[in-house]
Amino acid sequence: QKEVEQDPGPLSVPEGAIVSLNCTYSNSAFQYFMWYRQYSRKGPELLMYTYSSGNKEDGRFTAQVDKSSKYISLFIRDSQPSDSATYLCAMSASTGANNLFFGTGTRLTVIP
Amino acid sequence: ETGVTQTPRHLVMGMTNKKSLKCEQHLGHNAMYWYKQSAKKPLELMFVYSLEERVENNSVPSRFSPECPNSSHLFLHLHTLQPEDSALYLCASRWGTGSNEQFFGPGTRLTVL
């Protein structure tokens, strides 16, 4: 069983739609959860960083963690064509850990 | 990008060639990483350097050889690679032990013929 499972997509939505991206994981020790965005021909950039369970909002983006279900989500409201990218979830059991466990990434296209 | 830079951006090499990938971080970080990114696979951590000492080597074949001459520079020396080594090689850096945030470079797209 993979440590982190993520639907690779691709996912296509019309502009303005609400997007839901998800990851599940198997290791209950994971406490730190991240979402990275990777544009074509670029490296991943950190989008959201959360600790333990709960929600975190930043503009149009909301990260949600449900540790009881071992499930994390990233919601994008009012999606824009500039949101078209691959979204990677990542997680670790401790702060400052060298080993981040990544999902395979979900490729999102927002159609104007 | 001015944070973490990588050169070259694209590289095509034969199986008998020797080449090197270069990474430079301008963020004052003290840990640097090499990752391999292949299609439909999670990022694979290859090597970690902390304060210029290698702290992790995740069962990477010896045809990949890292070098970290100082905290700002990281190299990946390549020798007698295989076609399955074709991938995007990403460098990342991080500051200290209080954060999990890693800052990535744009990557080198490597094709082994």
Contacts between the chains, C-beta under 8 A, distances in Angstrom:
chain1	res1	chain2	res2	distance
A	2	B	42	7.6
A	4	B	42	6.7
A	8	B	40	5.9
A	32	B	100	5.1
A	34	B	100	6.7
A	34	B	101	7.5
A	36	B	104	7.9
A	41	B	106	7.0
A	42	B	106	5.4
A	42	B	107	7.7
A	43	B	1	8.0
A	43	B	4	7.2
A	43	B	6	8.0
A	43	B	90	5.5
A	43	B	92	7.6
A	43	B	104	3.3
A	43	B	105	5.1
A	43	B	106	5.0
A	43	B	107	5.4
A	44	B	43	7.9
A	44	B	90	7.5
A	44	B	104	4.9
A	45	B	103	8.0
A	45	B	104	6.9
A	46	B	101	5.3
A	46	B	102	7.7
A	46	B	103	7.7
A	49	B	100	7.3
A	49	B	101	6.4
A	88	B	43	7.3
A	90	B	43	8.0
A	92	B	100	5.4
A	95	B	97	7.3
A	95	B	98	6.1
A	95	B	99	6.7
A	95	B	100	6.0
A	96	B	96	6.8
A	96	B	97	3.3
A	96	B	98	5.8
A	96	B	99	6.6
A	96	B	100	6.7
A	97	B	100	6.1
A	98	B	31	7.1
A	98	B	33	7.3
A	98	B	45	7.4
A	98	B	48	4.7
A	98	B	50	7.4
A	98	B	55	6.7
A	98	B	56	5.8
A	99	B	45	6.2
A	99	B	56	7.5
A	100	B	43	7.8
A	100	B	45	7.5
A	100	B	100	6.5
A	100	B	102	6.8
A	101	B	42	7.4
A	102	B	42	4.2
A	102	B	43	4.4
A	103	B	42	6.1
A	104	B	40	5.8
A	104	B	41	6.2
A	104	B	42	5.4
A	105	B	42	8.0
